[in-house]
Amino acid sequence: MDTSHASVLWDAKSSAPFLAVPTKTDTKYSRGVLGVVTGSKLYPGAAVLNVEAAYRTGLGMVRFLGARRGGDLVLARRPETVCVPGRVQAWLVGSGMDAVTRSHTASVRLQAALQSGMPVVVDAGALDLARSSRGPVVITPHARELAMLIYSLKLAHVEAFADVDQLAASISQDPERWVEVAADEFNVTVLLKGHVTHVATPADDRGARFHARIQSPTTWLATAGTGDVLAGVLGALVATHAEQVLKDPEILGPLAATAAFLHGVAAGRAANGGPIVALDVAEALPTTIAATLVAIL
């Protein structure tokens, strides 16, 4: 976990220790409860993909506290989901939202999660709010989302680029550099999505940081909704390790890398050389996790 300016390849053996296997004394509460504030009128399906992936990754409960339309769809797919407020160990926010069109009600819900002090996975339409969190944060942008975030905050790095498109192209060409820039600028863990995903934590006083790269085994993963599945996987892993995250936010790096690894391998299993849809990836997660756990036996 002390790589500085050099990424390590994250694999099954790296991931296995960060999977929480329930014990005989565990309950649905002790296994981790994930609060989810995602989806919108335009993109309600993101909530379904988040919740499905979280359950398939393994945790005790999901509390969905987003918009009603998303809640109806979530309950139709996953009736075990709880849609009333209560205790949570971690939050997943922003999937299926747009910061530009976000409603006041949605913003209030997002801020409640971010101000809770609990660990938060921040995706898509909540990325602009990530720095307001009172708890540890991991953000999950792709190259263009990261470019738009950097541009919107007018960071010094934008001066060399004519527009967002040019910056996004630079991020795509050199993700290893930009994921570290983002981690340091925002002081959060960054999972920068791509065919090769990079995860970095902010550098410490000695300049050391966690930085891992995860190679996707299939290009079929480039399809609608798979990013929402990844967010759900990461949300579950953070919820099941929330106590450790609060003690040491650096663990968000390995958890994010593990999420990306599981996501990619599940996609490869589901695709089997052919096309897939997002729910296929979620449904392949249990067998992927079982196979990954073998790495530590």
Wavefront OBJ file of the C-alpha trace (Angstrom):
o trace
v 0.000 0.000 0.000
v 3.014 2.340 -0.160
v 3.469 2.675 -3.924
v 4.512 6.220 -4.869
v 4.125 7.384 -8.485
v 4.022 3.754 -9.632
v 0.954 1.566 -9.886
v 0.736 -2.087 -8.908
v -1.341 -4.619 -10.830
v -4.293 -5.665 -8.641
v -5.395 -9.290 -8.956
v -7.314 -12.077 -7.208
v -4.658 -12.640 -4.574
v -4.619 -8.911 -3.828
v -8.423 -8.748 -3.672
v -9.242 -11.808 -1.584
v -8.239 -10.341 1.823
v -10.696 -7.485 1.280
v -13.751 -9.713 0.925
v -15.854 -10.010 4.071
v -17.074 -13.573 4.634
v -19.904 -13.807 7.209
v -19.337 -15.813 10.373
v -21.789 -17.928 12.358
v -22.468 -15.042 14.721
v -23.100 -12.383 12.066
v -26.507 -10.763 11.565
v -27.831 -8.612 8.736
v -26.804 -5.564 10.759
v -23.275 -6.683 11.617
v -22.597 -7.656 7.989
v -22.973 -4.041 6.851
v -25.896 -1.811 5.924
v -25.515 0.373 2.835
v -27.571 3.525 2.412
v -28.271 4.327 -1.250
v -29.296 7.717 -2.639
v -29.221 7.256 -6.393
v -31.394 7.347 -9.505
v -33.599 10.120 -10.880
v -36.682 10.620 -13.034
v -34.498 10.442 -16.128
v -32.355 7.520 -14.996
v -34.240 5.454 -12.394
v -32.652 2.199 -13.531
v -29.295 3.180 -12.056
v -30.758 2.597 -8.605
v -31.768 -0.948 -9.536
v -28.278 -1.736 -10.831
v -26.630 -0.248 -7.717
v -28.778 -2.243 -5.332
v -28.587 -5.500 -7.285
v -24.798 -5.319 -7.436
v -24.491 -4.475 -3.742
v -26.562 -7.495 -2.731
v -24.687 -9.774 -5.120
v -21.377 -8.644 -3.633
v -22.520 -9.575 -0.135
v -23.756 -7.414 2.734
v -26.492 -7.440 5.329
v -28.978 -4.878 4.080
v -29.565 -2.056 1.632
v -31.567 1.018 2.612
v -32.741 2.813 -0.502
v -33.534 6.448 0.256
v -33.639 7.947 -3.217
v -36.526 9.119 -5.405
v -39.818 7.224 -5.276
v -39.680 6.013 -8.890
v -36.300 4.422 -8.255
v -37.574 2.907 -5.032
v -40.528 1.301 -6.795
v -38.226 -0.268 -9.381
v -35.758 -1.410 -6.727
v -38.502 -3.124 -4.706
v -39.849 -4.823 -7.826
v -36.410 -6.327 -8.462
v -35.153 -6.704 -4.881
v -38.093 -6.834 -2.417
v -35.735 -7.382 0.518
v -34.611 -3.749 0.234
v -35.630 -1.398 3.055
v -36.928 2.006 1.964
v -37.194 3.792 5.318
v -34.463 5.752 7.139
v -32.348 4.017 9.758
v -28.809 3.184 10.726
v -26.295 2.624 7.931
v -22.557 1.920 7.926
v -21.800 3.536 4.547
v -23.443 5.426 1.693
v -23.566 5.187 -2.083
v -24.724 8.396 -3.764
v -25.045 10.021 -7.182
v -25.493 7.216 -9.709
v -28.131 8.057 -12.304
v -28.158 11.729 -11.314
v -27.102 14.882 -13.154
v -25.551 17.725 -11.172
v -27.013 20.282 -13.591
v -30.631 19.090 -13.380
v -30.525 17.768 -9.797
v -33.624 18.719 -7.832
v -33.566 20.498 -4.465
v -34.993 17.373 -2.825
v -32.235 15.226 -4.301
v -29.590 17.714 -3.139
v -30.964 17.622 0.408
v -30.844 13.815 0.412
v -27.285 13.809 -0.890
v -26.100 16.346 1.664
v -27.676 14.354 4.481
v -25.598 11.345 3.456
v -22.438 13.382 2.974
v -22.829 15.099 6.347
v -23.433 11.834 8.218
v -19.727 11.273 8.866
v -19.980 7.759 7.428
v -17.829 6.527 4.503
v -19.315 7.538 1.151
v -18.978 6.233 -2.404
v -19.657 9.225 -4.667
v -20.611 8.588 -8.281
v -21.790 10.551 -11.338
v -24.267 13.292 -10.398
v -22.897 13.861 -6.893
v -19.218 14.246 -7.773
v -19.427 18.019 -7.400
v -20.421 17.571 -3.747
v -17.706 15.097 -2.753
v -15.473 17.616 -1.025
v -18.297 18.597 1.341
v -18.364 15.158 2.978
v -17.611 14.861 6.691
v -16.578 11.221 6.289
v -14.047 9.309 4.156
v -14.809 9.487 0.421
v -14.065 7.478 -2.702
v -15.159 8.952 -6.040
v -15.754 6.911 -9.198
v -15.485 9.115 -12.318
v -14.650 8.165 -15.878
v -12.258 10.434 -17.801
v -14.837 12.958 -18.996
v -16.533 13.195 -15.594
v -13.172 13.863 -13.985
v -12.365 16.486 -16.623
v -15.692 18.231 -16.028
v -15.120 18.163 -12.268
v -11.630 19.647 -12.566
v -12.911 22.301 -14.980
v -15.912 23.234 -12.851
v -13.691 23.846 -9.842
v -11.240 25.886 -11.958
v -8.205 24.025 -10.666
v -4.809 25.261 -11.796
v -4.329 22.214 -14.017
v -6.978 23.373 -16.508
v -4.953 26.332 -17.767
v -3.055 24.221 -20.306
v -6.232 22.913 -21.959
v -8.539 24.688 -24.395
v -11.688 22.935 -23.211
v -13.117 19.978 -21.315
v -12.744 17.666 -24.317
v -9.023 18.341 -24.518
v -8.596 17.732 -20.803
v -10.650 14.513 -20.988
v -8.411 13.302 -23.817
v -5.340 13.996 -21.709
v -6.839 12.080 -18.774
v -7.632 9.112 -21.045
v -4.079 9.123 -22.418
v -2.364 9.399 -19.039
v -4.722 8.049 -16.338
v -1.801 7.017 -14.143
v -0.835 10.667 -13.666
v -4.305 12.180 -13.499
v -5.703 9.787 -10.908
v -2.945 10.931 -8.552
v -3.534 14.603 -9.376
v -7.237 14.161 -8.589
v -6.609 12.247 -5.363
v -4.332 15.018 -4.098
v -6.467 17.950 -5.296
v -9.718 16.604 -3.841
v -8.116 14.767 -0.894
v -10.200 11.665 -1.595
v -9.613 8.199 -2.959
v -10.184 8.161 -6.718
v -11.295 5.225 -8.851
v -10.769 6.391 -12.446
v -12.800 4.080 -14.682
v -11.554 2.767 -18.005
v -10.533 -0.430 -19.792
v -7.574 -0.146 -17.436
v -8.949 1.306 -14.207
v -6.654 3.224 -11.861
v -7.193 3.702 -8.130
v -5.177 6.155 -6.046
v -5.284 7.595 -2.544
v -3.882 11.022 -1.607
v -0.139 11.114 -1.015
v 0.952 11.133 2.614
v 3.562 13.417 4.184
v 6.330 11.276 2.698
v 4.790 11.341 -0.775
v 3.740 7.678 -0.572
v 0.313 6.550 -1.722
v -1.712 3.498 -2.720
v -1.964 3.309 -6.515
v -3.250 0.208 -8.288
v -4.270 -0.558 -11.847
v -6.891 -3.120 -12.827
v -6.973 -4.566 -16.333
v -10.440 -5.502 -17.589
v -10.532 -8.953 -19.202
v -13.215 -7.946 -21.722
v -14.081 -4.950 -23.884
v -17.762 -6.003 -23.776
v -17.911 -4.192 -20.424
v -18.280 -0.893 -22.319
v -22.082 -0.824 -22.187
v -24.783 1.185 -20.422
v -25.211 0.680 -16.696
v -22.017 -1.205 -15.922
v -20.637 1.804 -14.045
v -23.702 1.657 -11.788
v -22.918 -2.001 -11.112
v -19.340 -1.083 -10.177
v -20.609 1.580 -7.780
v -22.855 -1.004 -6.113
v -19.977 -3.448 -5.714
v -17.827 -0.769 -4.123
v -20.668 0.383 -1.887
v -21.053 -3.127 -0.508
v -17.320 -3.531 0.129
v -17.161 -0.188 1.939
v -20.231 -1.025 4.048
v -18.728 -4.353 5.116
v -15.446 -2.630 6.061
v -16.883 0.634 7.401
v -15.305 0.374 10.838
v -11.847 -0.114 9.315
v -12.423 2.749 6.853
v -13.302 5.163 9.661
v -10.105 4.203 11.482
v -7.922 4.320 8.360
v -9.377 5.883 5.180
v -6.344 4.571 3.257
v -8.133 1.206 3.084
v -10.527 2.758 0.568
v -7.763 2.288 -2.002
v -7.603 -1.513 -1.762
v -11.397 -1.730 -1.450
v -11.868 0.309 -4.645
v -9.257 -1.764 -6.475
v -10.986 -4.942 -5.307
v -14.331 -3.644 -6.559
v -12.838 -2.901 -9.969
v -11.215 -6.337 -10.095
v -14.435 -8.177 -9.200
v -16.400 -6.059 -11.676
v -14.043 -6.851 -14.527
v -13.790 -10.573 -13.831
v -17.573 -10.861 -13.418
v -17.987 -9.150 -16.794
v -15.554 -11.577 -18.401
v -17.410 -14.534 -16.914
v -20.780 -13.195 -18.025
v -19.633 -12.278 -21.522
v -17.840 -15.537 -22.281
v -16.630 -13.909 -25.486
v -19.926 -12.252 -26.420
v -22.148 -9.263 -25.568
v -23.488 -8.578 -22.092
v -25.830 -6.179 -20.324
v -25.237 -4.621 -16.927
v -27.388 -7.032 -14.921
v -25.393 -9.935 -16.395
v -22.329 -8.529 -14.637
v -24.155 -8.231 -11.322
v -25.474 -11.781 -11.566
v -21.962 -13.137 -12.170
v -20.603 -11.569 -8.982
v -21.302 -14.414 -6.494
v -19.372 -17.023 -8.489
v -16.622 -14.492 -9.140
v -16.297 -13.787 -5.419
v -16.298 -17.489 -4.574
v -13.478 -18.053 -7.066
v -11.530 -15.060 -5.748
v -11.709 -16.330 -2.171
v -9.881 -19.471 -3.270
v -6.803 -17.275 -3.680
v -6.343 -17.099 0.107
v -7.040 -20.753 0.878
l 1 2 3 4 5 6 7 8 9 10 11 12 13 14 15 16 17 18 19 20 21 22 23 24 25 26 27 28 29 30 31 32 33 34 35 36 37 38 39 40 41 42 43 44 45 46 47 48 49 50 51 52 53 54 55 56 57 58 59 60 61 62 63 64 65 66 67 68 69 70 71 72 73 74 75 76 77 78 79 80 81 82 83 84 85 86 87 88 89 90 91 92 93 94 95 96 97 98 99 100 101 102 103 104 105 106 107 108 109 110 111 112 113 114 115 116 117 118 119 120 121 122 123 124 125 126 127 128 129 130 131 132 133 134 135 136 137 138 139 140 141 142 143 144 145 146 147 148 149 150 151 152 153 154 155 156 157 158 159 160 161 162 163 164 165 166 167 168 169 170 171 172 173 174 175 176 177 178 179 180 181 182 183 184 185 186 187 188 189 190 191 192 193 194 195 196 197 198 199 200 201 202 203 204 205 206 207 208 209 210 211 212 213 214 215 216 217 218 219 220 221 222 223 224 225 226 227 228 229 230 231 232 233 234 235 236 237 238 239 240 241 242 243 244 245 246 247 248 249 250 251 252 253 254 255 256 257 258 259 260 261 262 263 264 265 266 267 268 269 270 271 272 273 274 275 276 277 278 279 280 281 282 283 284 285 286 287 288 289 290 291 292 293 294 295 296 297
